[in-house]
């Protein structure tokens, strides 16, 4: 009998996690059917998504409100689809504002289906009171950060630390870096700045104008730099419509003419090729750390959303490198600190100061080791954890068949 797992991912980072989980389950769990919501990477591995997941790529209270009726309909539709699917488990991936509402509805249907949420919501950073509601909505959480398992245990939520998927990505060879430079006409000795203004429309709407002005100022000070902006496939059109306002010497790396896997490889190659980077705080800071590329991280949202989040935030940094390495080495400009002048000043500082770049790189090493670099692939660890939850929740009469599957 084929196992069936219902997956829900709502953004590119969740799509990548879901794809790695699917590969892991296929490797250690045998024949499995996947249904639900996901993006191109999950679809490439056999998922038939019930709607285009890019509809969920919104961030911040002010950004969500205009689309709330549609989001509520999607939550209801997805929960019903999951409940009617006959799945052995529901695995929701990141996007907690959407996924945990789906999980809660499925739990309220009183179906005997285990619910696993992949990526611990940032309870340790803000709104820890959410833990009680989350405990009623999910049976298990797969944690990416090493300190989250202890935190969740204190809240009575079962969890498994599976490691961060970014640490398992292979290094980019020098010849690919050289090939990209040749393709873009960048001389080997010319320094390169990578700019990453986010993977969600709401992020780009806020951060792109700020990052553009910061880069304009930086290039006036350091005109020798070539600037590359790797575009997430779903946001390439939006960025392409705005790149004309950027100064000369800026190149938008688009997915045009490239398959999904090659688009991701080109982005990673650009991060490895870069001497320094400016990035929206998020998963991309880990990708830059793996590339050993010193960075400035920045983030802002619409004024009302910023005020609400700031009133609830319980940590001084949201940068994953700083959090895991337990320091403030990577400069991070949040909220009203996220201005073109402040960003430009920090970019100039790391561009001109080798000791600052060296300190960042040591922080990268510490953080990546704690996140599981050199250990078993996180996708496999996550797969084993999901399969364990399914086994533990199977009726006694079905245990033998499940245990007989290849590990």
Residue pairs with C-beta under 8 A, 6 or more apart in sequence:
1 401
2 31
2 32
2 33
3 29
3 30
3 31
3 32
3 33
3 88
3 390
3 402
3 405
4 32
4 33
4 34
4 35
4 85
4 86
4 87
4 88
5 25
5 32
5 33
5 34
5 35
5 87
5 88
5 89
5 90
5 91
5 386
6 34
6 35
6 36
6 81
6 82
6 85
6 87
6 89
6 90
6 91
7 18
7 21
7 22
7 34
7 35
7 36
7 37
7 38
7 42
7 47
7 91
7 92
7 93
8 36
8 37
8 38
8 78
8 82
8 90
8 91
8 92
8 93
8 95
8 98
8 99
8 102
9 15
9 17
9 18
9 36
9 37
9 38
9 39
9 42
9 53
9 93
9 94
9 95
10 37
10 53
10 56
10 57
10 93
10 94
10 95
10 98
10 99
11 39
11 53
11 56
11 57
11 94
11 95
11 199
11 200
12 39
12 199
12 232
12 233
12 234
13 94
13 199
13 282
13 283
14 38
14 39
14 93
14 94
14 95
14 118
14 119
15 38
15 39
15 40
15 41
15 42
15 53
16 41
16 165
17 93
17 94
17 118
17 119
17 165
17 382
18 38
18 39
18 41
18 42
18 47
18 91
18 93
18 118
19 38
19 41
19 42
19 44
19 45
20 165
20 377
20 378
20 379
20 382
21 91
21 93
21 118
21 379
21 382
21 383
21 386
22 32
22 34
22 42
22 45
22 46
22 47
23 45
23 379
23 383
24 377
24 379
24 380
24 381
24 382
24 383
24 384
25 32
25 383
25 386
25 387
26 32
26 45
27 380
27 383
28 380
28 383
28 384
28 387
28 406
28 407
29 383
29 387
29 405
29 406
29 407
30 405
30 406
34 42
34 45
34 46
34 47
35 47
35 48
35 50
35 81
35 85
35 87
36 47
36 49
36 50
36 78
36 81
36 82
36 85
37 49
37 50
37 51
37 53
37 78
38 47
38 49
38 53
39 49
39 53
39 54
39 234
40 233
40 260
41 260
42 49
43 49
44 260
44 261
50 77
50 78
50 81
51 74
51 77
54 234
55 70
55 71
55 74
56 71
56 74
56 95
56 98
57 199
57 200
57 201
57 202
57 234
58 64
58 67
58 71
58 200
58 201
58 202
59 200
59 202
59 203
59 301
60 202
60 301
60 302
60 305
60 306
60 309
61 304
61 305
61 308
62 301
62 302
62 303
62 304
62 305
63 202
63 205
63 301
63 302
63 305
64 71
64 97
71 98
74 98
75 98
75 101
75 102
75 105
76 105
78 102
79 101
79 102
79 105
79 106
79 109
82 90
82 102
82 106
82 113
83 105
83 106
83 109
83 111
83 113
87 113
88 113
88 114
88 390
88 394
89 113
89 114
89 115
89 116
89 386
89 389
89 390
89 393
90 102
90 103
90 106
90 113
90 114
90 115
90 116
91 115
91 116
91 117
91 118
91 386
92 99
92 100
92 102
92 103
92 115
92 116
92 117
92 118
92 138
93 99
93 117
93 118
93 119
94 118
94 119
96 117
96 119
96 121
99 117
100 117
100 121
100 133
100 134
100 137
100 138
103 115
103 117
103 137
103 138
104 133
104 136
104 137
106 113
106 115
107 115
107 136
107 137
112 393
113 393
114 139
114 140
114 389
114 390
114 392
114 393
115 137
115 138
115 139
115 140
116 138
116 139
116 140
116 141
116 142
116 385
116 386
116 389
117 134
117 137
117 138
117 140
117 141
117 142
118 141
118 142
118 382
119 142
119 143
119 144
120 141
120 142
120 143
120 144
120 145
120 148
120 151
120 152
120 159
121 130
121 134
122 318
123 130
123 131
123 134
123 151
123 152
123 155
124 147
124 148
124 151
124 314
124 315
125 313
125 314
125 315
125 318
126 309
126 312
126 313
126 314
126 315
127 312
128 155
128 314
131 152
131 155
131 156
131 157
132 155
134 141
134 157
135 155
135 156
135 157
138 157
139 158
139 389
139 393
140 158
140 159
140 160
140 385
140 389
141 148
141 152
141 157
141 158
141 159
141 160
142 159
142 160
142 162
142 382
142 385
142 386
143 149
143 152
143 159
143 160
143 161
143 162
144 161
144 162
144 163
144 164
144 165
144 371
144 378
145 161
145 164
145 320
145 323
145 324
145 371
146 161
146 324
146 370
146 371
147 324
148 159
148 161
149 159
149 160
149 161
152 158
152 159
153 159
160 381
160 382
160 385
162 372
162 378
162 381
162 382
162 385
163 371
163 372
163 375
163 376
163 378
163 381
164 286
164 320
164 371
164 372
164 378
165 378
165 379
166 283
166 286
166 287
166 289
166 290
166 371
167 286
167 290
167 368
167 371
167 372
167 373
167 378
168 372
168 373
168 377
168 378
168 379
169 268
169 287
169 290
171 272
171 290
172 265
172 268
172 269
172 272
172 291
176 265
176 269
176 272
177 269
177 272
177 273
178 188
180 266
180 269
180 270
180 273
181 187
181 188
181 192
181 273
184 226
184 228
184 251
186 192
186 226
186 273
190 224
190 225
190 226
191 222
191 224
191 225
191 226
191 275
191 276
191 351
192 225
192 226
192 227
192 228
192 273
192 274
192 275
193 215
193 218
193 225
193 226
193 227
193 228
193 274
193 275
193 276
193 277
193 278
193 347
194 227
194 228
194 229
194 230
194 270
194 271
194 273
194 274
194 276
194 277
194 278
194 279
194 288
194 293
195 211
195 215
195 227
195 228
195 229
195 250
195 277
195 278
195 279
196 229
196 230
196 277
196 278
196 279
196 280
196 284
197 203
197 204
197 207
197 208
197 211
197 229
197 239
197 280
198 204
198 207
198 208
198 235
198 280
198 282
199 232
199 234
199 235
199 280
199 282
199 284
200 235
201 235
201 238
202 301
203 280
203 301
204 235
204 238
204 239
206 300
206 301
206 302
207 280
207 298
207 299
207 300
207 338
208 239
208 242
210 298
210 300
210 338
210 339
210 340
210 343
211 278
211 298
211 343
212 242
212 245
212 246
213 340
214 278
214 340
214 341
214 343
214 344
214 347
215 227
215 246
215 247
215 250
215 278
216 246
216 247
216 340
217 340
217 341
217 344
218 225
218 344
218 347
218 348
219 225
219 227
219 247
219 249
221 344
221 348
222 348
222 351
223 249
225 249
225 351
226 249
226 251
227 246
227 249
227 250
227 251
228 250
228 251
228 253
228 270
228 273
228 274
229 239
229 243
229 246
229 250
229 251
229 252
229 253
230 253
230 266
230 267
230 270
230 271
231 239
231 240
231 252
231 253
231 254
231 255
233 255
233 260
233 263
236 252
236 254
236 255
236 256
239 252
239 254
240 252
240 254
243 250
243 252
253 266
253 267
253 270
255 263
258 266
268 287
268 291
271 277
271 287
271 288
271 291
271 293
272 291
272 292
272 293
274 288
274 291
274 293
275 293
275 294
275 351
276 293
276 294
276 295
276 296
276 347
276 350
276 351
276 357
277 288
277 293
277 294
277 295
277 296
278 295
278 296
278 298
278 343
278 347
279 285
279 288
279 295
279 296
279 297
279 298
280 297
280 298
280 299
281 297
281 298
281 299
281 318
281 319
281 332
281 334
282 299
283 320
285 295
285 297
285 319
285 320
285 321
285 330
286 320
286 321
286 367
286 368
286 371
288 295
289 321
289 364
289 367
289 368
290 364
290 368
292 361
292 364
294 350
294 356
294 357
294 360
294 361
295 330
295 350
295 360
296 330
296 331
296 332
296 333
296 343
296 346
296 347
296 350
297 319
297 330
297 331
297 332
297 333
298 332
298 333
298 334
298 337
298 338
298 343
299 318
299 332
299 333
299 334
299 335
299 338
300 306
300 334
300 335
300 336
300 338
301 309
306 335
306 336
310 335
315 323
316 328
317 323
317 328
317 332
318 332
318 334
319 330
319 332
320 367
321 329
321 330
321 363
321 364
321 367
322 328
322 329
322 330
322 332
322 363
324 366
324 367
324 370
324 371
325 363
325 364
325 366
325 367
325 370
327 363
329 359
329 360
329 362
329 363
330 360
330 363
331 346
331 349
331 350
333 339
333 342
333 343
333 346
349 356
350 356
350 357
350 360
372 378
375 381
384 407
387 405
390 402
391 399
391 402
391 403
394 402
